[in-house]
Amino acid sequence: GSLPGGGEPKYIGVCKQPKQTGMYRSLFYQKDNTQKSAGIYKLRADAAHARDECCRERVGLVRDGNGPNFSTIEEYKTARAREITARGLSLKDVGTLSEITAKIQK
């Protein structure tokens, strides 16, 4: 979702990497309540998608009470395309969807 006033989207389980400019870590909680990383990504949308995928596979999205960042894959693709455009990036900079899917650390 977007922040009021048109700011950057705020996603569940995504935090900016302090020492890696422009990179975002994807985090989720496992069944034993320990936090796990789903990887580091150049796009916020990719980090949010990675969190969603890990939750679906490992813990179930309703467990943490937050639900998914994206309801559909189309919603994710749209957010990703907007972020690429807004940040002046290309697929060469951020990777293709299949490259991102392969990178997700489950």
TORMAR-286944 format. One line per field, with one value per residue: x, y, z of N, C-alpha, C, O in turn; residue number from 1; residue in three letters. Coordinates in nm, 2 decimals, padded with zeros to 4 digits, always signed. Layout:
N
n.east = (X, ...)
n.north = (Y, ...)
n.up = (Z, ...)
ca.east = (X, ...)
ca.north = (Y, ...)
ca.up = (Z, ...)
c.east = (X, ...)
c.north = (Y, ...)
c.up = (Z, ...)
o.east = (X, ...)
o.north = (Y, ...)
o.up = (Z, ...)
pos = (NUM, ...)
code = (ALA, ...)
END
This chain:
106
n.east = (+00.08, +00.03, +00.17, +00.01, -00.02, +00.14, +00.39, +00.66, +00.57, +00.46, +00.55, +00.47, +00.71, +00.94, +01.24, +01.47, +01.80, +02.06, +02.34, +02.36, +02.29, +01.98, +01.89, +01.68, +01.57, +01.40, +01.18, +01.05, +00.84, +00.89, +00.73, +00.81, +00.83, +01.07, +01.26, +01.33, +01.53, +01.43, +01.59, +01.78, +01.69, +01.68, +01.45, +01.16, +00.92, +00.99, +01.11, +00.89, +00.72, +00.88, +00.86, +00.59, +00.57, +00.74, +00.59, +00.36, +00.45, +00.58, +00.46, +00.20, -00.02, -00.20, -00.12, +00.06, -00.12, -00.11, -00.15, -00.11, +00.12, +00.06, -00.24, -00.27, -00.07, -00.07, -00.11, +00.13, +00.31, +00.23, +00.29, +00.57, +00.65, +00.58, +00.75, +01.00, +00.99, +00.95, +01.19, +01.37, +01.50, +01.60, +01.52, +01.76, +01.90, +01.75, +01.67, +01.48, +01.14, +01.15, +01.41, +01.40, +01.22, +01.37, +01.56, +01.45, +01.48, +01.39)
n.north = (-00.12, +00.23, +00.52, +00.79, +01.09, +01.02, +00.89, +00.66, +00.31, +00.12, -00.18, -00.50, -00.67, -00.57, -00.41, -00.13, -00.16, -00.06, -00.02, -00.06, +00.11, +00.17, -00.09, -00.36, -00.56, -00.87, -01.00, -01.26, -01.44, -01.76, -02.07, -02.13, -01.88, -01.75, -01.51, -01.49, -01.43, -01.36, -01.28, -01.02, -00.74, -00.53, -00.39, -00.27, -00.38, -00.64, -00.75, -00.75, -00.93, -01.16, -01.20, -01.26, -01.50, -01.67, -01.68, -01.80, -02.06, -02.15, -02.07, -01.99, -01.73, -01.61, -01.65, -01.45, -01.25, -01.04, -01.07, -01.09, -00.89, -00.85, -00.92, -01.06, -01.20, -01.03, -00.78, -00.75, -00.75, -00.51, -00.32, -00.36, -00.29, -00.01, +00.08, +00.03, +00.21, +00.46, +00.48, +00.50, +00.27, -00.04, -00.36, -00.49, -00.38, -00.46, -00.73, -01.00, -01.12, -01.41, -01.44, -01.32, -01.48, -01.72, -01.64, -01.60, -01.68, -01.95)
n.up = (+00.00, -00.04, +00.12, +00.29, +00.11, -00.10, -00.06, -00.03, -00.06, +00.22, +00.35, +00.50, +00.69, +00.56, +00.56, +00.54, +00.44, +00.65, +00.58, +00.31, +00.06, -00.09, -00.07, +00.04, +00.31, +00.35, +00.59, +00.80, +01.03, +01.17, +01.25, +01.51, +01.62, +01.57, +01.40, +01.05, +00.76, +00.43, +00.23, +00.06, -00.13, -00.42, -00.48, -00.29, -00.34, -00.43, -00.20, -00.03, -00.16, -00.14, +00.13, +00.15, +00.00, +00.15, +00.39, +00.30, +00.23, +00.46, +00.71, +00.70, +00.61, +00.78, +01.03, +01.15, +01.17, +01.00, +00.73, +00.36, +00.17, -00.09, -00.26, -00.50, -00.76, -00.98, -00.86, -00.72, -00.95, -01.07, -00.87, -00.86, -01.12, -01.11, -00.91, -01.02, -01.24, -01.10, -00.96, -01.16, -01.26, -01.43, -01.57, -01.59, -01.38, -01.16, -01.19, -01.34, -01.30, -01.28, -01.20, -00.95, -00.81, -00.80, -00.63, -00.38, -00.04, +00.10)
ca.east = (+00.00, +00.10, +00.16, -00.07, +00.06, +00.21, +00.52, +00.70, +00.48, +00.49, +00.52, +00.50, +00.83, +01.04, +01.32, +01.58, +01.94, +02.13, +02.47, +02.35, +02.20, +01.88, +01.86, +01.58, +01.57, +01.27, +01.18, +00.92, +00.85, +00.87, +00.63, +00.86, +00.84, +01.20, +01.26, +01.41, +01.54, +01.39, +01.68, +01.80, +01.65, +01.69, +01.31, +01.08, +00.81, +01.04, +01.12, +00.75, +00.68, +00.96, +00.80, +00.46, +00.60, +00.79, +00.48, +00.26, +00.51, +00.63, +00.39, +00.06, -00.03, -00.29, -00.05, +00.10, -00.23, -00.09, -00.19, -00.01, +00.14, -00.01, -00.35, -00.26, +00.05, -00.08, -00.09, +00.28, +00.37, +00.20, +00.37, +00.71, +00.67, +00.57, +00.87, +01.11, +00.98, +00.97, +01.33, +01.46, +01.57, +01.56, +01.52, +01.90, +01.93, +01.68, +01.64, +01.35, +01.06, +01.20, +01.54, +01.37, +01.16, +01.47, +01.65, +01.38, +01.54, +01.28)
ca.north = (+00.00, +00.36, +00.61, +00.91, +01.19, +00.96, +00.85, +00.52, +00.21, +00.05, -00.32, -00.58, -00.75, -00.51, -00.30, -00.08, -00.20, +00.06, +00.01, -00.09, +00.21, +00.12, -00.24, -00.39, -00.70, -00.93, -01.08, -01.32, -01.52, -01.90, -02.13, -02.13, -01.74, -01.69, -01.43, -01.54, -01.34, -01.42, -01.23, -00.88, -00.71, -00.39, -00.33, -00.29, -00.48, -00.77, -00.79, -00.78, -01.05, -01.27, -01.23, -01.32, -01.64, -01.75, -01.70, -01.90, -02.19, -02.20, -02.05, -01.95, -01.59, -01.56, -01.67, -01.33, -01.15, -00.92, -01.11, -01.07, -00.75, -00.84, -01.02, -01.14, -01.18, -00.91, -00.67, -00.75, -00.71, -00.37, -00.25, -00.38, -00.20, +00.13, +00.11, +00.03, +00.34, +00.57, +00.49, +00.51, +00.15, -00.12, -00.50, -00.52, -00.33, -00.53, -00.87, -01.04, -01.19, -01.54, -01.43, -01.28, -01.60, -01.81, -01.58, -01.61, -01.77, -02.01)
ca.up = (+00.00, -00.04, +00.23, +00.26, +00.05, -00.22, -00.02, -00.06, +00.00, +00.34, +00.34, +00.62, +00.68, +00.48, +00.62, +00.46, +00.49, +00.68, +00.52, +00.17, +00.00, -00.18, -00.06, +00.14, +00.36, +00.37, +00.71, +00.84, +01.15, +01.15, +01.35, +01.65, +01.65, +01.54, +01.27, +00.94, +00.64, +00.30, +00.14, +00.04, -00.26, -00.46, -00.48, -00.18, -00.38, -00.43, -00.06, +00.02, -00.23, -00.08, +00.26, +00.13, -00.05, +00.26, +00.48, +00.24, +00.23, +00.59, +00.84, +00.67, +00.61, +00.88, +01.16, +01.22, +01.18, +00.91, +00.59, +00.26, +00.12, -00.22, -00.27, -00.62, -00.83, -01.06, -00.77, -00.70, -01.07, -01.09, -00.77, -00.90, -01.24, -01.06, -00.83, -01.12, -01.31, -01.01, -00.92, -01.27, -01.28, -01.54, -01.53, -01.58, -01.25, -01.05, -01.22, -01.39, -01.21, -01.26, -01.12, -00.81, -00.76, -00.77, -00.52, -00.25, +00.05, +00.18)
c.east = (+00.08, +00.08, +00.08, +00.03, +00.15, +00.35, +00.55, +00.60, +00.54, +00.45, +00.55, +00.62, +00.94, +01.11, +01.44, +01.71, +02.02, +02.26, +02.47, +02.25, +02.11, +01.85, +01.76, +01.58, +01.42, +01.27, +01.04, +00.95, +00.81, +00.77, +00.68, +00.88, +00.98, +01.19, +01.36, +01.41, +01.50, +01.48, +01.69, +01.77, +01.66, +01.55, +01.24, +00.97, +00.86, +01.06, +00.99, +00.70, +00.75, +00.90, +00.67, +00.48, +00.65, +00.68, +00.39, +00.32, +00.54, +00.54, +00.24, +00.04, -00.11, -00.22, -00.01, +00.00, -00.22, -00.14, -00.08, +00.01, +00.07, -00.12, -00.33, -00.12, +00.05, -00.06, +00.06, +00.35, +00.35, +00.29, +00.52, +00.74, +00.67, +00.70, +00.99, +01.11, +01.01, +01.12, +01.43, +01.55, +01.53, +01.57, +01.67, +01.95, +01.88, +01.65, +01.50, +01.27, +01.11, +01.33, +01.50, +01.31, +01.26, +01.56, +01.58, +01.44, +01.43, +01.34)
c.north = (+00.12, +00.44, +00.73, +01.02, +01.14, +00.92, +00.71, +00.42, +00.15, -00.09, -00.39, -00.66, -00.70, -00.40, -00.26, -00.12, -00.08, +00.09, -00.02, +00.00, +00.15, -00.02, -00.26, -00.54, -00.74, -01.02, -01.14, -01.40, -01.66, -01.95, -02.12, -01.98, -01.68, -01.62, -01.49, -01.44, -01.42, -01.35, -01.08, -00.85, -00.56, -00.32, -00.36, -00.40, -00.62, -00.83, -00.83, -00.91, -01.17, -01.30, -01.30, -01.47, -01.72, -01.78, -01.81, -02.04, -02.24, -02.18, -02.02, -01.80, -01.54, -01.57, -01.54, -01.22, -01.04, -00.95, -01.07, -00.92, -00.74, -00.95, -01.11, -01.11, -01.06, -00.78, -00.65, -00.70, -00.56, -00.28, -00.25, -00.28, -00.05, +00.17, +00.12, +00.17, +00.45, +00.59, +00.49, +00.39, +00.07, -00.27, -00.55, -00.49, -00.42, -00.68, -00.89, -01.11, -01.33, -01.54, -01.40, -01.41, -01.70, -01.77, -01.59, -01.72, -01.83, -02.10)
c.up = (+00.00, +00.09, +00.20, +00.20, -00.06, -00.18, -00.07, +00.00, +00.13, +00.34, +00.47, +00.59, +00.59, +00.55, +00.54, +00.53, +00.52, +00.61, +00.37, +00.10, -00.10, -00.18, +00.05, +00.18, +00.38, +00.49, +00.74, +00.97, +01.12, +01.26, +01.49, +01.69, +01.64, +01.40, +01.17, +00.83, +00.52, +00.19, +00.14, -00.11, -00.29, -00.45, -00.35, -00.22, -00.38, -00.29, +00.00, -00.04, -00.17, +00.05, +00.25, +00.09, +00.07, +00.36, +00.43, +00.26, +00.37, +00.71, +00.82, +00.70, +00.73, +01.02, +01.23, +01.22, +01.08, +00.77, +00.49, +00.23, -00.01, -00.22, -00.39, -00.68, -00.92, -00.98, -00.75, -00.83, -01.10, -01.00, -00.81, -01.02, -01.20, -00.99, -00.93, -01.19, -01.22, -00.97, -01.03, -01.30, -01.40, -01.49, -01.52, -01.44, -01.14, -01.07, -01.27, -01.28, -01.18, -01.17, -00.97, -00.74, -00.72, -00.65, -00.38, -00.16, +00.14, +00.28)
o.east = (+00.20, -00.02, +00.08, +00.14, +00.24, +00.44, +00.47, +00.55, +00.66, +00.33, +00.64, +00.63, +01.02, +01.05, +01.50, +01.73, +02.04, +02.30, +02.57, +02.13, +02.15, +01.78, +01.76, +01.59, +01.34, +01.36, +00.94, +01.06, +00.71, +00.73, +00.59, +00.95, +01.00, +01.12, +01.47, +01.31, +01.53, +01.46, +01.61, +01.82, +01.67, +01.55, +01.24, +00.94, +00.79, +01.04, +00.98, +00.63, +00.69, +00.88, +00.64, +00.41, +00.60, +00.67, +00.34, +00.25, +00.53, +00.53, +00.16, +00.08, -00.08, -00.27, -00.03, +00.02, -00.30, -00.17, +00.03, -00.08, +00.02, -00.09, -00.37, -00.05, +00.15, +00.00, +00.11, +00.43, +00.44, +00.34, +00.59, +00.84, +00.75, +00.76, +01.08, +01.22, +01.08, +01.16, +01.55, +01.66, +01.43, +01.61, +01.70, +02.03, +01.94, +01.62, +01.41, +01.32, +01.11, +01.35, +01.57, +01.34, +01.25, +01.62, +01.65, +01.44, +01.40, +01.27)
o.north = (+00.12, +00.42, +00.77, +01.03, +01.22, +00.92, +00.65, +00.45, +00.15, -00.12, -00.35, -00.73, -00.78, -00.31, -00.34, -00.12, +00.01, +00.20, -00.01, -00.03, +00.09, -00.08, -00.18, -00.63, -00.66, -01.11, -01.08, -01.43, -01.69, -01.87, -02.11, -01.96, -01.57, -01.66, -01.53, -01.38, -01.54, -01.37, -01.01, -00.91, -00.48, -00.19, -00.48, -00.49, -00.71, -00.95, -00.93, -00.98, -01.28, -01.42, -01.40, -01.56, -01.84, -01.89, -01.89, -02.13, -02.36, -02.27, -02.03, -01.75, -01.43, -01.51, -01.53, -01.11, -00.95, -00.86, -01.03, -00.84, -00.63, -01.07, -01.22, -01.02, -00.99, -00.69, -00.53, -00.61, -00.49, -00.18, -00.15, -00.21, +00.02, +00.27, +00.21, +00.23, +00.54, +00.70, +00.50, +00.40, +00.10, -00.29, -00.64, -00.56, -00.45, -00.75, -00.81, -01.14, -01.38, -01.63, -01.45, -01.43, -01.76, -01.85, -01.59, -01.83, -01.77, -02.17)
o.up = (+00.03, +00.16, +00.08, +00.25, -00.11, -00.28, -00.14, +00.11, +00.15, +00.33, +00.54, +00.49, +00.55, +00.61, +00.47, +00.65, +00.44, +00.58, +00.30, +00.10, -00.20, -00.27, +00.15, +00.10, +00.43, +00.50, +00.70, +01.00, +01.05, +01.35, +01.58, +01.80, +01.69, +01.31, +01.21, +00.80, +00.50, +00.07, +00.21, -00.20, -00.20, -00.43, -00.30, -00.14, -00.35, -00.27, +00.07, +00.03, -00.15, +00.08, +00.32, +00.14, +00.08, +00.42, +00.50, +00.29, +00.40, +00.79, +00.91, +00.80, +00.78, +01.12, +01.35, +01.27, +01.08, +00.69, +00.53, +00.25, -00.04, -00.19, -00.38, -00.64, -00.95, -01.03, -00.75, -00.82, -01.14, -01.04, -00.80, -01.02, -01.25, -01.02, -00.91, -01.21, -01.26, -00.94, -01.01, -01.35, -01.46, -01.38, -01.44, -01.38, -01.04, -00.97, -01.24, -01.17, -01.06, -01.09, -00.88, -00.63, -00.61, -00.58, -00.28, -00.20, +00.24, +00.36)
pos = (1, 2, 3, 4, 5, 6, 7, 8, 9, 10, 11, 12, 13, 14, 15, 16, 17, 18, 19, 20, 21, 22, 23, 24, 25, 26, 27, 28, 29, 30, 31, 32, 33, 34, 35, 36, 37, 38, 39, 40, 41, 42, 43, 44, 45, 46, 47, 48, 49, 50, 51, 52, 53, 54, 55, 56, 57, 58, 59, 60, 61, 62, 63, 64, 65, 66, 67, 68, 69, 70, 71, 72, 73, 74, 75, 76, 77, 78, 79, 80, 81, 82, 83, 84, 85, 86, 87, 88, 89, 90, 91, 92, 93, 94, 95, 96, 97, 98, 99, 100, 101, 102, 103, 104, 105, 106)
code = (GLY, SER, LEU, PRO, GLY, GLY, GLY, GLU, PRO, LYS, TYR, ILE, GLY, VAL, CYS, LYS, GLN, PRO, LYS, GLN, THR, GLY, MET, TYR, ARG, SER, LEU, PHE, TYR, GLN, LYS, ASP, ASN, THR, GLN, LYS, SER, ALA, GLY, ILE, TYR, LYS, LEU, ARG, ALA, ASP, ALA, ALA, HIS, ALA, ARG, ASP, GLU, CYS, CYS, ARG, GLU, ARG, VAL, GLY, LEU, VAL, ARG, ASP, GLY, ASN, GLY, PRO, ASN, PHE, SER, THR, ILE, GLU, GLU, TYR, LYS, THR, ALA, ARG, ALA, ARG, GLU, ILE, THR, ALA, ARG, GLY, LEU, SER, LEU, LYS, ASP, VAL, GLY, THR, LEU, SER, GLU, ILE, THR, ALA, LYS, ILE, GLN, LYS)
END
